[in-house]
Amino acid sequence: MAKRKQEDPPQGSPAWMATFSDLMNLLLCFFVLLFSMSTVDAQKFELVAASFADTFSIFTAGGKAIGEGMLISNGVSQLSNLDKYINSMGKAEDSEKQVNDALEEYEAQALAASEEMAELIEEALEEENISDEVGVEFNSQYVLLTMNGALLFNSGDAKLKEESLPLMAQIARILERYSEGIIEVEGHTDNVPMNGAKYSDNDELSSARAISVFRYLLNNTDIDPARIKHSGRGEYVPIADNSTAEGRALNRRVEIKIYNFYSTNY
């Protein structure tokens, strides 16, 4: 019986060794790649970072900081200042609140001073029996005395009428009590144009009337002239409707502002 012919043994390494070798090569490449990523050339990194700095700078002077190798230190230093900045903002808000509170307190005190002065002036007007001829208002800066222009002047004229002089004398006596403050005289008119009168327009008329009152105070009181101001406001600050005769009559007026202690240098 013939014997079965024996097969020749396989040539080369077993098939599994090739697969194993490939796996080892892949692992070796993987670890070499990891190692190469973990070891950074500082000089090359700075050059690469600097190339992006001009376009992607985040911090103040970020590009230069990176180019000089200061990326980490500058970033940390600026971030560390963030807490100080936030705290300073909180302090600024507190400071602003304190300022606002102080201003409100100052405003309240100034208003109280004007109110007290207005009450004293009203009492003085009643003593002089002229409370009906003089209106009294006040705000945080001054007390406002208002006199109808018809009581003081003839139509289109800026000379004080003879019959108005007793009233002006009584007003002057009251103003002398507050001569340490600033006193401002304002002339006002309605919006009716001047036609053929001594004054070309309402601006000139209102200014002339304010000057007349101003000169009366200079000549009949001891008030320092440096503490009296005068101005003509023309038709531009009406207090009533100029479309009616009653409104125009109210707008023709002289106002005297007596500034309180808080607004003396106004």
Sine and cosine of phi, psi and omega as CSV:
sin_phi,cos_phi,sin_psi,cos_psi,sin_omega,cos_omega
0.00,0.00,0.80,-0.60,-0.04,-1.00
-0.93,0.38,0.61,-0.79,0.02,-1.00
-1.00,0.10,0.57,-0.82,0.03,-1.00
-0.94,0.35,0.70,-0.71,-0.05,-1.00
-0.94,0.34,0.76,-0.65,0.02,-1.00
-0.97,0.25,0.71,-0.70,0.00,-1.00
-0.98,0.21,0.56,-0.83,0.02,-1.00
-0.94,0.34,0.60,-0.80,0.02,-1.00
-0.89,0.46,0.54,-0.84,-0.02,-1.00
-0.88,0.47,0.59,-0.81,-0.02,-1.00
-1.00,0.02,0.58,-0.82,0.07,-1.00
0.99,0.15,-0.13,-0.99,-0.04,-1.00
-0.97,0.26,0.39,-0.92,0.04,-1.00
-0.90,0.43,0.43,-0.90,-0.05,-1.00
-0.87,0.49,-0.56,0.83,-0.04,-1.00
-0.92,0.38,-0.45,0.89,0.00,-1.00
-0.93,0.35,-0.54,0.84,0.03,-1.00
-0.91,0.42,-0.67,0.74,0.03,-1.00
-0.90,0.43,-0.65,0.76,0.00,-1.00
-0.90,0.43,-0.65,0.76,0.00,-1.00
-0.90,0.44,-0.66,0.75,0.03,-1.00
-0.88,0.48,-0.66,0.75,0.00,-1.00
-0.90,0.43,-0.66,0.75,0.01,-1.00
-0.90,0.43,-0.65,0.76,0.03,-1.00
-0.89,0.46,-0.67,0.74,0.03,-1.00
-0.89,0.46,-0.68,0.73,0.02,-1.00
-0.90,0.43,-0.64,0.77,0.01,-1.00
-0.88,0.47,-0.71,0.71,0.02,-1.00
-0.89,0.46,-0.62,0.79,-0.02,-1.00
-0.89,0.45,-0.71,0.70,-0.02,-1.00
-0.95,0.31,-0.56,0.83,0.09,-1.00
-0.89,0.46,-0.65,0.76,0.04,-1.00
-0.89,0.46,-0.69,0.72,0.06,-1.00
-0.87,0.49,-0.67,0.74,0.00,-1.00
-0.90,0.43,-0.66,0.75,0.00,-1.00
-0.91,0.40,-0.55,0.84,0.02,-1.00
-0.96,0.29,-0.50,0.86,-0.03,-1.00
-0.99,0.17,-0.29,0.96,0.01,-1.00
-0.95,-0.32,0.97,-0.24,-0.09,-1.00
-0.97,-0.26,0.75,-0.67,0.11,-0.99
-0.96,0.27,0.93,-0.36,-0.12,-0.99
-0.87,0.50,-0.66,0.75,-0.03,-1.00
-0.90,0.44,-0.72,0.70,0.01,-1.00
-0.90,0.43,-0.61,0.79,0.00,-1.00
-0.89,0.46,-0.68,0.74,0.00,-1.00
-0.90,0.44,-0.61,0.79,0.02,-1.00
-0.91,0.42,-0.68,0.73,0.02,-1.00
-0.91,0.41,-0.70,0.71,0.00,-1.00
-0.89,0.46,-0.64,0.77,0.00,-1.00
-0.90,0.43,-0.52,0.85,0.01,-1.00
-0.92,0.40,-0.43,0.90,0.04,-1.00
-1.00,-0.06,-0.20,0.98,-0.17,-0.98
-0.90,0.43,-0.66,0.75,-0.07,-1.00
-0.89,0.45,-0.51,0.86,-0.06,-1.00
-1.00,-0.05,-0.57,0.82,-0.14,-0.99
-0.88,-0.47,0.52,0.86,0.02,-1.00
-0.93,0.36,0.75,-0.66,-0.01,-1.00
-0.95,-0.30,-0.73,0.68,-0.03,-1.00
-1.00,0.08,0.32,-0.95,0.06,-1.00
-0.86,0.50,0.77,-0.63,-0.07,-1.00
0.84,0.54,0.55,0.83,-0.07,-1.00
-0.90,0.45,-0.63,0.77,-0.05,-1.00
-0.88,0.47,-0.74,0.67,0.00,-1.00
-0.91,0.42,-0.60,0.80,-0.01,-1.00
-0.89,0.45,-0.67,0.74,0.00,-1.00
-0.92,0.39,-0.70,0.72,-0.03,-1.00
-0.87,0.49,-0.44,0.90,-0.02,-1.00
-0.99,-0.13,0.17,0.99,0.03,-1.00
0.98,0.22,0.40,0.92,-0.08,-1.00
-0.92,-0.38,0.33,0.95,-0.06,-1.00
-0.83,0.56,-0.77,0.64,-0.08,-1.00
-0.93,0.36,-0.74,0.67,-0.07,-1.00
-0.90,0.43,-0.67,0.74,0.01,-1.00
-0.92,0.39,-0.68,0.73,0.00,-1.00
-0.87,0.49,-0.71,0.71,-0.02,-1.00
-0.92,0.40,-0.67,0.74,-0.04,-1.00
-0.90,0.43,-0.64,0.77,-0.01,-1.00
-0.95,0.30,-0.60,0.80,0.05,-1.00
-0.93,0.37,-0.57,0.82,0.02,-1.00
-0.92,0.40,-0.43,0.90,0.04,-1.00
-0.98,0.21,-0.20,0.98,-0.02,-1.00
-0.88,0.48,-0.65,0.76,0.00,-1.00
-0.90,0.43,-0.66,0.76,0.05,-1.00
-0.89,0.45,-0.64,0.77,0.00,-1.00
-0.89,0.45,-0.71,0.70,0.01,-1.00
-0.88,0.47,-0.68,0.73,0.02,-1.00
-0.90,0.44,-0.64,0.77,0.01,-1.00
-0.91,0.41,-0.57,0.82,0.06,-1.00
-0.90,0.44,-0.66,0.75,0.04,-1.00
-0.89,0.45,-0.65,0.76,0.04,-1.00
-0.92,0.39,-0.59,0.81,0.02,-1.00
-0.90,0.44,-0.65,0.76,0.03,-1.00
-0.90,0.44,-0.66,0.75,0.04,-1.00
-0.89,0.45,-0.67,0.74,0.01,-1.00
-0.90,0.44,-0.66,0.75,0.02,-1.00
-0.89,0.45,-0.64,0.77,0.03,-1.00
-0.90,0.44,-0.65,0.76,0.02,-1.00
-0.89,0.45,-0.65,0.76,0.02,-1.00
-0.90,0.44,-0.71,0.70,0.00,-1.00
-0.89,0.46,-0.66,0.75,0.03,-1.00
-0.89,0.45,-0.65,0.76,0.00,-1.00
-0.91,0.40,-0.63,0.77,0.02,-1.00
-0.91,0.41,-0.66,0.76,0.03,-1.00
-0.90,0.44,-0.65,0.76,0.03,-1.00
-0.90,0.43,-0.67,0.74,0.02,-1.00
-0.89,0.46,-0.69,0.73,0.02,-1.00
-0.88,0.47,-0.66,0.75,0.00,-1.00
-0.91,0.43,-0.66,0.75,0.01,-1.00
-0.91,0.41,-0.65,0.76,0.02,-1.00
-0.90,0.43,-0.65,0.76,0.02,-1.00
-0.90,0.43,-0.65,0.76,0.03,-1.00
-0.90,0.44,-0.62,0.79,0.03,-1.00
-0.90,0.43,-0.67,0.75,0.02,-1.00
-0.92,0.40,-0.64,0.77,0.00,-1.00
-0.89,0.45,-0.68,0.73,0.02,-1.00
-0.89,0.45,-0.68,0.73,0.02,-1.00
-0.90,0.43,-0.64,0.77,0.01,-1.00
-0.89,0.46,-0.64,0.77,0.01,-1.00
-0.90,0.43,-0.66,0.75,0.02,-1.00
-0.92,0.40,-0.62,0.78,0.01,-1.00
-0.93,0.37,-0.65,0.76,0.04,-1.00
-0.88,0.48,-0.64,0.77,0.05,-1.00
-0.89,0.45,-0.65,0.76,0.01,-1.00
-0.92,0.40,-0.61,0.79,0.03,-1.00
-0.91,0.42,-0.61,0.79,0.04,-1.00
-0.92,0.38,-0.62,0.78,0.05,-1.00
-0.90,0.44,-0.55,0.83,0.01,-1.00
-1.00,0.07,-0.05,1.00,-0.02,-1.00
0.86,0.50,0.61,0.79,0.03,-1.00
-0.79,-0.62,0.34,0.94,-0.03,-1.00
-0.90,0.44,-0.43,0.91,0.01,-1.00
-0.98,0.21,-0.39,0.92,-0.03,-1.00
-1.00,-0.01,-0.27,0.96,-0.10,-1.00
-0.80,-0.60,0.85,-0.53,0.09,-1.00
-1.00,0.05,0.54,-0.84,-0.03,-1.00
-0.80,-0.61,0.80,-0.60,0.12,-0.99
-0.67,-0.74,0.22,-0.98,0.03,-1.00
-0.45,-0.89,0.37,-0.93,0.18,-0.98
-0.62,-0.78,-0.23,-0.97,-0.09,-1.00
-0.95,0.31,-0.20,0.98,-0.02,-1.00
-0.97,-0.23,-0.62,0.78,-0.15,-0.99
-0.42,-0.91,0.22,-0.98,0.20,-0.98
-0.97,-0.22,0.73,-0.68,-0.08,-1.00
-0.95,-0.31,0.85,-0.53,0.11,-0.99
-0.97,-0.24,0.78,-0.63,-0.04,-1.00
-0.86,-0.51,0.78,-0.62,0.05,-1.00
-0.83,-0.55,0.69,-0.72,0.02,-1.00
-0.91,0.40,0.71,-0.70,-0.04,-1.00
-0.87,0.49,-0.50,0.86,-0.03,-1.00
-0.92,0.40,-0.42,0.91,0.05,-1.00
-0.95,0.32,-0.44,0.90,-0.13,-0.99
-0.96,-0.27,-0.55,0.83,-0.16,-0.99
-0.73,-0.69,0.45,-0.89,0.20,-0.98
-0.98,0.20,0.32,-0.95,-0.04,-1.00
-0.85,0.52,0.78,-0.62,0.03,-1.00
0.95,0.30,0.17,0.98,-0.06,-1.00
-0.86,-0.51,0.39,-0.92,0.00,-1.00
-0.88,-0.48,0.16,0.99,0.04,-1.00
-1.00,-0.01,0.75,-0.66,0.01,-1.00
-0.88,0.48,0.75,-0.66,0.03,-1.00
-0.93,0.36,0.50,-0.87,0.01,-1.00
-0.85,0.53,-0.66,0.75,-0.03,-1.00
-0.95,0.33,-0.20,0.98,0.02,-1.00
-1.00,0.02,-0.21,0.98,-0.09,-1.00
-0.90,0.45,-0.64,0.76,0.08,-1.00
-0.86,0.51,-0.65,0.76,0.05,-1.00
-0.89,0.46,-0.69,0.73,0.01,-1.00
-0.90,0.43,-0.57,0.82,0.02,-1.00
-0.91,0.41,-0.64,0.77,0.03,-1.00
-0.92,0.39,-0.66,0.75,0.05,-1.00
-0.89,0.45,-0.66,0.75,-0.02,-1.00
-0.89,0.47,-0.64,0.77,0.01,-1.00
-0.89,0.45,-0.61,0.79,0.02,-1.00
-0.94,0.35,-0.67,0.74,-0.03,-1.00
-0.90,0.44,-0.52,0.86,0.01,-1.00
-0.88,0.47,-0.42,0.91,0.02,-1.00
-0.94,0.35,-0.33,0.94,-0.06,-1.00
-0.86,-0.51,0.55,0.84,-0.08,-1.00
-0.95,0.32,-0.19,0.98,0.03,-1.00
-0.98,0.21,-0.30,0.95,0.03,-1.00
-1.00,-0.09,0.02,-1.00,0.06,-1.00
-1.00,0.06,0.72,-0.70,0.05,-1.00
-0.88,-0.47,0.78,-0.63,-0.04,-1.00
-0.83,-0.56,0.78,-0.62,0.01,-1.00
-0.97,-0.25,0.80,-0.61,0.01,-1.00
-0.83,-0.55,0.73,-0.69,0.11,-0.99
-0.98,-0.19,0.65,-0.76,-0.02,-1.00
-0.72,-0.69,0.51,-0.86,0.03,-1.00
-0.75,-0.66,0.07,-1.00,0.18,-0.98
-1.00,0.07,-0.17,-0.99,-0.06,-1.00
-0.98,-0.21,0.25,0.97,0.03,-1.00
-0.97,0.26,0.82,-0.57,-0.04,-1.00
-0.90,0.45,0.50,-0.87,0.06,-1.00
-0.98,0.17,0.75,-0.66,0.00,-1.00
-0.81,-0.58,0.93,-0.37,0.07,-1.00
0.89,0.46,0.37,0.93,-0.02,-1.00
-1.00,-0.07,0.01,-1.00,-0.01,-1.00
-0.91,0.42,-0.52,0.85,-0.05,-1.00
-0.96,-0.29,0.65,-0.76,-0.13,-0.99
-0.95,0.31,-0.50,0.87,0.00,-1.00
-0.42,-0.91,0.03,-1.00,-0.05,-1.00
-0.93,0.37,-0.42,0.91,0.04,-1.00
-0.90,0.43,-0.72,0.69,0.01,-1.00
-0.91,0.41,-0.65,0.76,-0.01,-1.00
-0.90,0.44,-0.72,0.69,-0.02,-1.00
-0.90,0.43,-0.62,0.78,0.03,-1.00
-0.91,0.41,-0.67,0.74,-0.01,-1.00
-0.90,0.44,-0.63,0.78,0.02,-1.00
-0.92,0.38,-0.65,0.76,0.05,-1.00
-0.90,0.44,-0.63,0.78,0.02,-1.00
-0.92,0.39,-0.58,0.81,0.03,-1.00
-0.88,0.47,-0.71,0.70,0.04,-1.00
-0.91,0.41,-0.66,0.75,0.03,-1.00
-0.84,0.54,-0.74,0.67,-0.02,-1.00
-0.92,0.39,-0.57,0.82,0.05,-1.00
-0.89,0.46,-0.69,0.72,0.00,-1.00
-0.90,0.43,-0.63,0.78,0.03,-1.00
-0.89,0.45,-0.64,0.76,-0.10,-1.00
-0.99,0.11,-0.27,0.96,-0.13,-0.99
-0.81,-0.59,0.15,0.99,0.05,-1.00
-0.66,-0.75,0.14,-0.99,0.08,-1.00
-0.99,-0.17,0.27,0.96,-0.01,-1.00
-0.92,0.39,0.71,-0.70,0.03,-1.00
-0.88,0.48,0.84,-0.54,0.00,-1.00
-0.83,0.56,-0.46,0.89,0.00,-1.00
-0.93,0.36,-0.24,0.97,-0.04,-1.00
-0.97,-0.25,0.16,0.99,0.05,-1.00
-0.88,-0.47,0.78,-0.63,0.05,-1.00
-0.89,-0.45,0.38,-0.92,0.06,-1.00
-0.60,-0.80,0.51,-0.86,0.02,-1.00
-0.38,-0.93,0.51,-0.86,0.10,-1.00
-0.97,-0.23,0.84,-0.54,-0.06,-1.00
-0.98,-0.21,-0.02,1.00,0.05,-1.00
0.86,0.52,-0.66,-0.75,-0.03,-1.00
-0.99,-0.13,0.15,0.99,-0.25,-0.97
-1.00,0.04,-0.15,0.99,0.01,-1.00
-0.80,-0.60,0.92,0.40,-0.02,-1.00
-0.95,0.31,0.48,-0.88,0.09,-1.00
-0.92,-0.39,-0.02,1.00,0.00,-1.00
-0.51,-0.86,0.12,-0.99,-0.05,-1.00
-0.97,0.24,0.87,-0.50,0.00,-1.00
-0.96,0.26,-0.07,1.00,-0.01,-1.00
-0.99,0.16,-0.14,0.99,0.02,-1.00
-0.87,-0.49,0.44,-0.90,0.02,-1.00
-0.89,0.45,-0.62,0.79,0.01,-1.00
-0.91,0.42,-0.66,0.75,0.01,-1.00
-0.91,0.42,-0.67,0.74,0.02,-1.00
-0.90,0.44,-0.59,0.81,0.02,-1.00
-0.90,0.43,-0.61,0.79,0.03,-1.00
-0.94,0.35,-0.57,0.82,-0.02,-1.00
-0.95,0.31,-0.43,0.90,0.07,-1.00
-0.99,0.16,0.99,-0.15,-0.17,-0.98
-0.46,-0.89,0.25,-0.97,0.16,-0.99
-0.85,-0.53,0.76,-0.64,0.01,-1.00
-0.92,-0.40,0.64,-0.77,0.08,-1.00
-0.84,-0.54,0.87,-0.49,0.01,-1.00
-0.98,-0.20,0.81,-0.59,0.04,-1.00
-0.94,-0.33,0.96,-0.28,-0.08,-1.00
-0.97,0.23,0.63,-0.78,-0.02,-1.00
-0.98,0.19,0.01,-1.00,-0.04,-1.00
-0.85,0.53,-0.60,0.80,-0.06,-1.00
-0.95,0.31,-0.34,0.94,-0.05,-1.00
-0.87,-0.50,0.42,0.91,-0.07,-1.00
-0.84,0.54,-0.59,0.80,-0.06,-1.00
-1.00,-0.10,0.34,0.94,-0.02,-1.00
-0.88,0.48,0.00,0.00,0.00,0.00
